[in-house]
Amino acid sequence: MRAEAERSAGLPESPLADLSRASELYRPLIERRSASSVCQAGAALARFWLSTQVAWCAELIEEELVIAGHVGLMGPEMARSWRLPLGAGIGGWVAETGRAVVIRDYLHDPRRISPVKSIIDSEQLRSGIVAPLRDGATGEAVLGVVYVANRFLVDFSQEHVQVAASLACEIGSALAACRRIALLQAHAEDLQEELRQAHLNALVSLQAAEALSASDDLELVLKLLSERLDADVSLLDTAGHELLSYTRSQPPRSPGIGGALDETAEQPSPVLYSHPLSVGNEELGTLSVSAEQELSSYHQDALSQVAAVCVLELLRQRSALDAELRLHLKVLDDLLSGTVSEGDIFARASMLGMDLRSPHVVACVGGHAGRGAHVAPVLTRRVVEAVTDAARRFYRRPFVSLREGVAFIVAQASEQSMERIAANTSEVVKQASASLGGLGLSGGVGRLCLSPVDFAEAAREARLALDISKIRAAPGEVVTAGELGFYPLLARASGEKALEALVADVLGPLLEADSSGRSDYLATLEAYLVHDRCLEEASRSLHIHVNTLRYRLRKIETMLGADLHDAEDRFRVELALRMQRMRAFQRKGHRAASSA
């Protein structure tokens, strides 16, 4: 009976027997739909051609043999649990060396290892053959092994081994082809995904360009990029200050235990990205992205493409702004200098949105000098930008120009009350000063401009008013044209040389004495008059004894030939003193502005 069982386990009498069965078993091997279908078909073919009770194919995955197809097992345990590291046990040795082996008797084979030994014993397997699954096309890499086995002892011949090796080569070639097909399919899927993502990126870039073409709205561009990246996006200037931003609406947080929100739960830190906006070596700003997770390479490409669109828009805006500023400066220069033709200036101003038929105000903002100072600080571009920002809050369509070291503001007067205009200018001075860390500033306001020819005179008055406010004791004061009194009239009626002659005629002896550096008569005289001839207050401001002040005043009266108790003499001296102070301040201020 045992001999009959052995004959039934031997090779078929003819290799061509049962061709229909062989063809049916070969079909999955030829179709190569998947690695598992190939391994399953390979196990069935091996059992068919070698007429064994059991067969299985084990695929080599990450240095370990794992059963991928089997026939004839008594239960599912072996298929689930059987594992062999590369080089371990009989199958591991075959996979490592690439050589087929015959197993005479599993029960007594010393090459077995635990726990595979107990799994094999539970299947009652005794004799078998193990052959390597090798890619027939290359003949190199071993992809796994094929087992055929019986539950009784069989003396397998060399012909059995050759058949097993040949079948293993067929199975290995089909398995290698499946892997190549899987790689190609994965590559094709990657290409399809890359194409889809590239299409989405191109669509976002196109939508961004169309949005800028329609409305110059960079905030809409940030919204498009935010939706593409699923992240918060900000546009920063070159100093890192936020100019624009778009923040996603956050989804509601999930409640914790008991339905309450867990406020103590640690929130994941955002992943931050910064993409510079630059042309060559010139920085224009930065696109900043705050995402909940790392951006994929596709999303980073989208960021780069939208950044390129933003660079073009920033360059376009800067070019337009430069052209507009040049036009602004030219129009303002012509208005404030008085070199205007009414018909021409109306047309040019209207291009800037200025309606010169409406009342306008001209104001000046400059650095404060303080009493006793020789010159006020010259304004920088940063200060002018702060003045511009503040002017926009209190004036309608203000235009600001830096001229001779001070900021000239020209704006439409929403109301014609000089008191209100002075209050607005005072707020501009205050807020600009605060934004600059408390820098001392002063202001001056000219007359209300009702026609283009008024602007030049208003500018002169505003500058004169500024010069007066600069030398007052406290910064932040604003002087208006109405407070100038006879100064504008005197300045227009007399040329610069006439004013200097007036000063020299009245104050000449004091100027000559002070020029030696051994006296300070002008400061003494000014302190006395500023404090309304109060000896105690004047001496305190000069840090001298009151008797010393009396001595100096007597000497001043002698040098000037004037009586400071006489109203007429005092008026003449005070007028000359103020004109001298103002002219000296203006000359030094103009020289500082020119050198800056």
FINU-375304 format. One line per 8 residues: number of its first residue (from 1); their letters; for each residue x, y, z of C-alpha. Coordinates in Angstrom, 1 decimal. Last residue first. Layout:
# FINU-375304
NUM = a = X,Y,Z  ...
END
This chain:
# FINU-375304
596 = assaarhg = 22.1,116.2,3.7  24.6,119.0,2.8  21.8,121.1,1.2  19.4,120.6,4.2  22.2,121.6,6.6  22.9,124.8,4.6  19.2,125.6,4.5  18.8,125.2,8.3
588 = krqfarmr = 21.9,127.4,8.9  20.5,130.2,6.8  16.9,129.8,8.3  18.2,129.9,11.9  20.3,133.0,11.3  17.4,134.7,9.6  15.0,133.8,12.4  17.3,134.9,15.2
580 = qmrlalev = 18.2,138.2,13.5  14.5,139.0,12.8  13.6,138.2,16.4  16.4,140.5,17.8  15.7,143.3,15.4  12.0,143.3,16.4  12.9,143.1,20.1  15.3,146.0,19.8
572 = rfrdeadh = 12.8,148.3,17.9  10.0,147.4,20.3  12.2,148.0,23.3  13.2,151.4,22.0  9.6,152.4,21.4  8.3,151.0,24.7  11.0,152.7,26.8  12.1,150.6,29.8
564 = ldaglmte = 14.8,149.0,27.6  16.4,152.4,27.1  18.7,152.3,24.1  22.1,153.5,23.2  22.9,149.9,22.1  26.2,149.6,24.0  24.9,151.5,27.0  21.6,149.6,27.1
556 = ikrlryrl = 23.6,146.3,26.9  25.9,147.4,29.8  22.9,148.2,32.0  21.4,144.8,31.0  24.6,143.0,31.9  24.9,144.5,35.4  21.2,143.8,36.1  21.8,140.2,35.0
548 = tnvhihls = 24.8,139.8,37.3  22.7,141.2,40.2  20.0,138.5,39.4  22.6,135.8,39.8  23.2,133.6,36.8  21.7,130.3,35.5  20.4,131.9,32.4  16.8,130.6,32.9
540 = rsaeelcr = 17.1,131.6,36.6  18.3,135.0,35.7  15.3,135.5,33.4  12.8,134.4,35.9  14.2,136.7,38.7  14.6,139.7,36.4  11.1,139.7,35.0  11.4,141.7,31.8
532 = dhvlyael = 8.5,139.8,30.1  10.3,136.5,30.4  11.0,136.5,26.6  12.5,140.0,26.9  15.0,139.2,29.6  15.9,135.9,28.0  16.4,137.5,24.6  18.7,140.2,26.1
524 = talydsrg = 20.9,137.7,27.9  21.1,135.4,24.9  22.2,138.4,22.7  24.7,139.6,25.3  26.6,136.3,25.5  30.2,137.4,26.0  33.8,136.1,25.6  33.2,134.3,22.3
516 = ssdaellp = 34.7,137.0,20.2  31.5,137.0,18.0  29.5,138.0,21.1  31.0,141.5,21.2  30.4,142.1,17.5  26.8,140.9,17.6  26.1,143.1,20.7  27.5,146.2,19.0
508 = glvdavla = 25.6,145.5,15.7  22.2,144.9,17.3  20.2,147.9,16.0  22.0,148.7,12.7  23.1,145.2,12.1  19.6,143.8,12.4  18.2,146.4,10.1  21.0,145.9,7.6
500 = elakegsa = 20.3,142.1,7.7  16.7,142.8,6.9  17.6,145.1,4.0  20.0,142.5,2.6  17.3,139.9,2.7  14.9,142.1,0.8  12.3,144.1,2.6  8.6,144.4,1.8
492 = rallpyfg = 8.0,140.7,1.5  9.7,139.8,4.7  8.1,142.7,6.6  4.7,141.7,5.4  5.3,138.0,6.2  6.5,139.0,9.7  3.7,141.5,10.5  1.5,139.1,12.4
484 = legatvve = 2.7,135.5,12.0  -0.1,134.0,14.1  -2.7,134.1,11.2  -0.2,132.1,9.1  -0.4,129.2,11.5  2.1,128.0,14.1  2.1,124.3,15.2  3.7,123.2,18.4
476 = gpaariks = 5.0,119.6,18.8  8.3,120.5,20.5  8.6,122.8,23.5  10.7,125.9,23.9  9.9,127.6,20.7  12.6,127.7,18.1  11.0,125.3,15.7  7.6,127.0,15.9
468 = idlalrae = 9.0,130.2,14.4  10.7,128.4,11.5  7.6,126.4,10.9  5.5,129.6,10.6  8.1,131.0,8.0  7.8,127.7,6.1  4.0,127.7,6.2  4.0,131.4,5.1
460 = raaeafdv = 6.3,130.7,2.2  4.2,127.7,1.2  1.0,129.7,1.4  2.6,132.3,-0.9  3.5,129.6,-3.4  0.1,127.9,-3.2  -2.1,131.0,-3.7  -1.6,131.2,-7.4
452 = pslclrgv = -3.2,127.8,-7.9  -6.6,129.1,-6.5  -8.4,129.0,-3.2  -5.4,128.2,-1.0  -6.0,128.6,2.7  -3.0,130.5,4.2  0.1,128.7,5.5  0.4,126.2,8.3
444 = ggslglgg = 3.6,125.4,10.3  4.7,122.4,12.3  7.2,121.1,14.8  8.8,117.7,15.4  10.8,116.2,18.3  11.4,112.5,17.7  9.3,110.5,20.2  10.0,107.0,19.0
436 = lsasaqkv = 9.4,107.7,15.3  5.7,106.5,15.4  5.1,109.0,18.3  6.6,111.9,16.3  4.4,111.1,13.3  1.4,110.9,15.6  2.0,114.3,17.2  3.0,116.2,14.1
428 = vestnaai = -0.1,114.8,12.2  -2.3,115.7,15.2  -1.0,119.3,15.2  -1.7,119.5,11.5  -5.3,118.4,12.2  -5.6,121.0,15.0  -4.2,123.8,12.7  -6.7,122.8,10.0
420 = remsqesa = -9.5,122.9,12.6  -8.5,126.4,13.7  -8.0,127.5,10.1  -11.7,126.6,9.5  -12.1,126.0,5.8  -13.4,122.5,6.0  -12.5,119.4,3.9  -9.3,121.2,2.9
412 = qavifavg = -7.7,119.3,0.1  -4.1,118.5,0.9  -0.6,119.7,0.3  2.0,118.7,2.9  5.5,120.0,2.8  8.1,117.9,4.7  11.3,119.8,5.7  14.9,119.4,4.6
404 = erlsvfpr = 14.9,121.9,1.8  11.9,120.2,0.2  10.5,116.7,0.9  7.1,116.4,-0.7  3.9,115.1,0.8  0.6,114.8,-1.1  -2.6,114.5,1.1  -5.8,112.9,-0.4
396 = ryfrraad = -8.2,114.1,2.3  -6.3,115.1,5.5  -6.3,113.6,9.0  -5.4,110.0,8.7  -3.5,110.3,5.5  -1.3,113.0,7.1  -0.1,110.4,9.7  1.2,108.0,7.0
388 = tvaevvrr = 2.8,110.8,5.1  4.5,112.2,8.2  5.9,108.7,9.0  7.1,108.4,5.4  8.8,111.8,5.7  10.5,110.7,8.8  11.9,107.6,7.0  13.1,109.8,4.1
380 = tlvpavha = 15.2,111.8,6.5  14.3,115.2,8.0  17.1,117.7,8.8  17.6,118.3,12.6  17.0,121.9,13.7  19.8,124.5,13.7  21.5,126.8,16.2  19.6,125.8,19.3
372 = grgahggv = 18.9,128.4,22.0  15.2,127.7,22.3  14.3,124.4,20.7  15.3,122.9,17.4  12.3,120.9,16.4  12.6,118.9,13.2  10.2,119.8,10.4  6.6,119.6,9.3
364 = cavvhpsr = 5.1,122.1,6.8  1.5,122.8,5.8  -0.3,123.9,2.7  -4.1,123.7,2.7  -6.4,123.3,-0.2  -9.8,124.8,-1.2  -11.5,123.1,-4.2  -10.8,124.3,-7.8
356 = ldmglmsa = -7.4,122.6,-7.5  -9.1,119.2,-7.7  -6.2,116.8,-7.2  -6.7,113.2,-8.4  -3.2,112.9,-9.7  -4.3,113.4,-13.4  -6.4,116.3,-12.1  -3.2,118.0,-11.1
348 = rafidges = -1.8,117.9,-14.6  -5.0,119.4,-16.1  -5.4,122.2,-13.6  -1.7,122.9,-13.8  -1.8,123.5,-17.6  -4.8,125.8,-17.6  -3.5,127.8,-14.6  0.1,128.1,-15.8
340 = vtgslldd = 2.4,127.5,-12.8  5.9,128.5,-11.7  4.7,129.6,-8.2  7.4,127.6,-6.3  4.8,125.7,-4.3  2.6,124.8,-7.2  5.5,124.0,-9.6  7.2,121.8,-7.0
332 = lvklhlrl = 4.0,120.1,-6.1  3.3,119.2,-9.8  6.8,118.0,-10.3  6.8,116.0,-7.1  3.5,114.4,-7.9  4.6,113.4,-11.4  7.8,111.9,-10.1  5.7,110.1,-7.4
324 = eadlasrq = 3.3,108.7,-10.0  6.2,107.4,-12.1  7.8,105.8,-9.1  4.4,104.4,-8.0  3.8,102.9,-11.4  7.3,101.3,-11.4  6.8,100.1,-7.8  3.4,98.6,-8.7
316 = rllelvcv = 4.8,96.8,-11.7  7.8,95.5,-9.7  5.5,94.3,-7.0  3.2,92.6,-9.5  6.1,90.8,-11.2  7.4,89.7,-7.8  4.0,88.5,-6.8  3.7,86.4,-10.0
308 = aavqslad = 7.1,84.8,-9.2  6.0,84.1,-5.6  2.9,82.4,-7.1  5.2,80.0,-9.0  7.5,79.4,-6.0  4.6,78.7,-3.6  3.0,76.3,-6.2  6.3,74.5,-6.4
300 = qhyssleq = 6.4,74.2,-2.6  2.9,72.7,-2.8  4.0,70.1,-5.4  7.1,69.3,-3.2  4.7,68.6,-0.3  4.4,71.2,2.4  5.1,70.1,5.9  2.2,70.1,8.3
292 = easvsltg = -0.1,72.6,9.9  1.1,75.3,7.6  2.3,78.9,8.2  3.5,80.5,5.0  5.5,83.7,4.6  6.0,85.4,1.2  8.9,87.8,1.5  9.8,91.3,0.3
284 = leengvsl = 11.3,93.2,-2.6  14.9,92.1,-2.1  17.4,93.2,-4.8  20.3,90.8,-5.5  18.7,89.6,-8.8  15.0,90.3,-8.5  13.6,89.2,-5.2  10.6,87.9,-3.4
276 = phsylvps = 12.0,85.5,-0.7  10.0,82.4,0.2  9.6,81.8,3.9  8.1,78.6,5.2  6.8,77.9,8.7  5.5,74.5,10.0  2.9,75.2,12.8  3.5,73.8,16.2
268 = pqeatedl = 0.9,71.1,17.1  -1.6,72.1,19.8  -1.0,70.8,23.3  -4.3,69.9,25.0  -4.9,72.2,27.9  -8.0,73.9,26.4  -9.7,70.5,26.1  -13.1,71.5,24.7
260 = aggigpsr = -15.9,70.0,26.7  -18.1,67.1,25.5  -17.5,64.9,28.5  -14.1,63.8,27.3  -12.8,66.2,24.7  -14.6,68.2,22.1  -13.2,68.3,18.6  -12.0,71.7,17.5
252 = ppqsrtys = -14.0,73.8,15.1  -12.4,74.2,11.7  -10.2,77.4,11.4  -11.1,79.9,8.7  -7.9,80.3,6.8  -5.8,83.4,7.3  -4.9,85.8,4.5  -2.2,88.4,5.0
244 = llehgatd = -1.0,91.8,3.7  1.8,94.2,4.6  3.4,92.3,7.5  6.7,93.8,8.7  9.8,91.8,7.9  12.0,94.7,7.1  11.9,93.9,3.3  8.1,93.9,3.4
236 = llsvdadl = 6.1,90.9,4.4  3.2,89.2,2.5  1.4,86.7,4.6  -0.1,83.2,4.0  -2.0,80.9,6.3  -2.1,77.3,5.0  -4.2,74.9,3.0  -1.6,75.1,0.3
228 = resllklv = -3.9,75.8,-2.6  -6.5,77.6,-0.5  -3.7,79.9,0.9  -2.3,80.5,-2.5  -5.7,81.7,-3.8  -6.2,83.9,-0.7  -2.8,85.4,-1.1  -3.5,86.3,-4.7
220 = lelddsas = -6.8,87.9,-3.5  -4.8,90.0,-1.1  -2.5,91.1,-3.9  -5.5,92.9,-5.5  -4.3,94.8,-8.6  -7.9,94.5,-9.7  -8.4,92.8,-13.1  -4.8,92.1,-14.1
212 = laeaaqls = -3.9,91.1,-10.6  -6.8,88.7,-10.4  -5.9,87.3,-13.9  -2.3,86.7,-12.8  -3.4,85.0,-9.6  -5.9,82.8,-11.6  -3.1,81.9,-14.0  -0.8,81.0,-11.1
204 = vlanlhaq = -3.5,79.0,-9.4  -4.3,77.1,-12.6  -0.6,76.4,-13.3  -0.3,75.0,-9.8  -3.4,72.8,-10.3  -2.1,71.6,-13.7  1.3,70.8,-12.1  -0.5,68.9,-9.4
196 = rleeqlde = -2.4,66.9,-12.0  0.7,66.3,-14.1  2.6,65.2,-11.0  -0.3,62.9,-10.0  -0.3,61.4,-13.5  3.5,61.0,-13.4  3.3,59.3,-10.0  0.5,57.0,-11.3
188 = ahaqllai = 2.7,56.2,-14.3  5.6,55.5,-12.0  3.4,53.3,-9.8  2.3,51.5,-13.0  5.8,51.1,-14.2  6.9,49.8,-10.8  4.0,47.4,-10.7  4.8,46.2,-14.3
180 = rrcaalas = 8.4,45.7,-13.3  7.3,43.7,-10.2  4.9,41.7,-12.2  7.7,40.9,-14.7  10.0,39.8,-11.9  7.2,37.5,-10.6  6.7,36.0,-14.1  10.4,35.4,-14.5
172 = giecalsa = 10.6,33.9,-11.0  7.7,31.5,-11.8  9.3,30.4,-15.0  12.7,29.9,-13.3  11.1,28.1,-10.4  9.4,25.8,-12.9  12.8,25.0,-14.4  14.4,24.4,-10.9
164 = avqvheqs = 11.5,22.1,-10.0  11.9,20.1,-13.2  15.6,19.9,-12.7  15.1,18.7,-9.1  12.6,16.0,-10.1  15.1,14.8,-12.8  17.8,14.6,-10.1  15.5,12.1,-8.2
156 = fdvlfrna = 13.3,12.6,-5.3  13.3,9.7,-2.8  10.0,10.2,-1.2  9.1,9.9,2.5  5.5,10.7,3.4  3.6,14.0,3.9  4.8,15.2,0.5  6.5,18.5,-0.4
148 = vyvvglva = 7.1,21.1,-3.1  8.6,24.4,-2.1  9.3,27.5,-4.3  11.7,30.2,-3.3  12.0,34.0,-3.4  13.1,36.9,-5.7  16.7,35.7,-6.3  18.5,38.4,-8.3
140 = egtagdrl = 20.7,37.4,-11.2  19.4,35.3,-14.1  18.6,38.5,-16.0  15.6,37.4,-18.1  14.9,34.2,-16.1  14.4,36.2,-12.9  15.2,33.6,-10.2  12.8,31.9,-7.8
132 = pavigsrl = 15.1,29.5,-5.9  14.3,25.8,-5.6  13.2,23.8,-2.5  12.4,20.1,-2.9  10.4,17.9,-0.5  10.1,15.0,2.0  8.4,14.8,5.4  5.5,17.2,5.9
124 = qesdiisk = 3.2,16.5,8.8  1.5,20.0,8.6  2.0,20.4,12.3  5.6,19.3,11.8  6.2,22.2,9.3  4.9,24.7,11.8  7.0,23.2,14.6  10.1,23.5,12.6
116 = vpsirrpd = 9.4,27.0,11.5  9.6,28.1,15.2  12.5,27.1,15.3  15.1,26.2,12.8  15.5,23.3,10.3  19.0,22.6,8.9  19.4,19.5,11.1  17.0,17.5,8.9
108 = hlydrivv = 15.6,14.6,11.0  11.8,15.2,10.8  12.1,17.0,7.5  13.2,13.8,5.7  15.0,13.7,2.4  14.9,17.5,1.7  16.3,18.1,-1.7  18.1,21.4,-2.5
100 = argteavw = 18.1,24.1,-5.2  20.9,26.7,-5.3  20.5,30.5,-5.3  22.9,30.9,-2.4  20.8,33.3,-0.2  17.3,32.2,-1.3  18.4,28.5,-0.9  19.8,29.2,2.6
92 = ggigaglp = 16.7,31.0,3.6  14.5,28.0,2.4  16.5,25.5,4.4  16.8,27.5,7.7  18.2,31.1,7.9  20.1,32.8,5.1  17.4,35.4,4.4  15.0,35.4,7.4
84 = lrwsrame = 12.2,32.7,7.3  8.6,33.3,8.0  5.7,30.8,8.3  2.9,32.2,10.5  -0.1,33.1,8.3  0.4,30.5,5.6  1.2,27.9,8.2  -1.9,28.6,10.3
76 = pgmlgvhg = -4.3,28.5,7.4  -5.0,24.8,7.6  -4.3,21.4,5.9  -2.0,22.9,3.2  -2.5,21.5,-0.3  -1.9,24.7,-2.3  0.1,27.9,-1.6  0.8,31.5,-2.6
68 = aivleeei = 2.6,34.5,-1.1  4.4,32.8,1.8  6.9,35.2,3.3  10.7,35.0,3.0  12.5,37.8,4.7  15.3,40.2,3.6  12.9,43.1,2.9  10.4,40.9,1.0
60 = leacwavq = 11.6,37.6,-0.5  8.4,35.9,-1.8  7.6,32.3,-0.7  5.8,30.0,-3.1  4.0,27.0,-1.8  3.5,23.3,-2.7  1.7,20.4,-1.0  0.7,16.8,-2.0
52 = tslwfral = 3.2,16.3,-4.7  2.7,15.4,-8.4  5.9,17.2,-9.6  4.1,18.9,-12.5  0.8,19.6,-10.7  2.4,20.6,-7.3  4.7,23.0,-9.1  1.9,24.4,-11.3
44 = aagaqcvs = -0.3,25.0,-8.2  2.5,26.8,-6.4  3.3,28.9,-9.4  -0.3,29.9,-9.9  -0.5,31.1,-6.3  2.9,32.9,-6.7  1.7,34.6,-9.9  -1.6,35.6,-8.4
36 = sasrreil = 0.2,37.1,-5.4  2.7,39.0,-7.5  -0.2,40.6,-9.5  -1.8,40.5,-13.0  0.9,38.4,-14.5  -1.3,37.1,-17.4  1.2,34.3,-18.2  1.3,32.9,-14.7
28 = prylesar = -2.4,33.3,-14.3  -2.9,31.2,-17.5  -0.4,28.5,-16.7  -2.7,26.5,-14.4  -5.4,26.4,-17.0  -2.9,25.3,-19.7  -1.6,22.6,-17.4  -5.1,21.3,-16.8
20 = sldalpse = -5.8,21.3,-20.6  -2.5,19.6,-21.2  -3.4,16.6,-19.0  -0.3,14.6,-19.9  2.3,16.3,-22.0  5.2,15.6,-19.5  4.4,11.9,-19.9  4.4,9.1,-17.2
12 = plgasrea = 3.6,11.7,-14.6  6.2,12.2,-12.0  6.0,10.3,-8.7  3.5,10.8,-5.9  1.1,8.1,-7.1  4.0,5.7,-7.3  4.8,6.4,-3.6  1.2,5.8,-2.6
4 = earm = 1.2,2.4,-4.4  4.5,1.5,-2.6  2.9,2.3,0.8  0.0,0.0,0.0
END
